[in-house]
Amino acid sequence: MSEYTPSDDVVAGIKAVEDAEEALRQRRQELREAVAADLLANPEATNKVVADKLPFTEEYVRKVARDFDVPRKRQPTVRSIKPTKRATK
């Protein structure tokens, strides 16, 4: 079996890519924080309104809002399927 040792160029290239990926992860997190801050600062703006102005889907903005505990714009409309007791007359 051959003894292979990566060249300095390959090692440097791998390091550069890893550094770039880490920088990208950090920038994405900063962007998510900025989107959440915009949602908090503009309580009338819905996820759809924000998503329409950004290169993100409404679902992505909704997930960012949930991840950063941004209050919902309205109460959920889905009710529990558990039967409730009705008052009798």
N, C-alpha and C positions, 0 to 999 in steps of 0.2 A: 504494500500500500504506500502511496506517495505521501510525503510530508509536505503539506501545503501551509504556507503562512501568507495571509493577505498582505498586499503591498500597503505602503503608507497612504497612497491615494485612496485605496478602497476603505481603509480604516477611517480616514478623514471624511470620506463621502458618507459613510454610515453615521458617523458622529454628527455631521451637518444635517442629515435627514432627521435624526432623532431630536436634535435641537430645534429644528423647524417644526416638527410635530408637537413638541412640548409648547413652543410659542403659540402654535395654532390652538391647542387646548386652552391655554390661558386666555387668549383673545376671545375664543368662543364663550368662555365663562364670563368674561367682562361684558360681552355683548348681551348675554342672557340677563345679567344683573341690570344692565341699562334698559332693556326691554321691560323688566319687572318694575324698575323705577318709573318708567314712563306710564305704565299701567296704574301705578299708585298715584302718580301726580295728576293723572287725567281720569278721574273716576267715571266720567260720562263716556269715555272711549271704550267700546266693546272690543273683545278679542278680534272680531271680524274687521272692525274699522282699523285697528292697529296692523293686522296682517295684510290688509289691502295696501297699506303704505310701505310695507317692508317686503323683503324677498323671502317671507316665511308663510307657511300655511296657517290657517286659523287654529288648527289642532296643535301646531307647534307653539303658538302663542298661548293657547290654553294650558298646555303642559308647563310652560315657563311660569305662568301665573300660579298654577298649583304648587310647583316646586318652591316658589318664593312666597307662598302664603298670601297672595294678593286676594283680597275679599271678592267674592262673586258679585256680579252686577245685579243679579236677581236670584231669588230663591229657586231651588230646583222644583220642577213641575211634576216630577215623577213621585208618586206616593207609594207607600209600603203596600205589599200585597197581603199583609197579615190582616185577617178580618178584624174589624172593630165592633165592639158591642154597641148596639143601637139602643137608645133610650126608649122604653115602652111607655105608653100613655095609659 
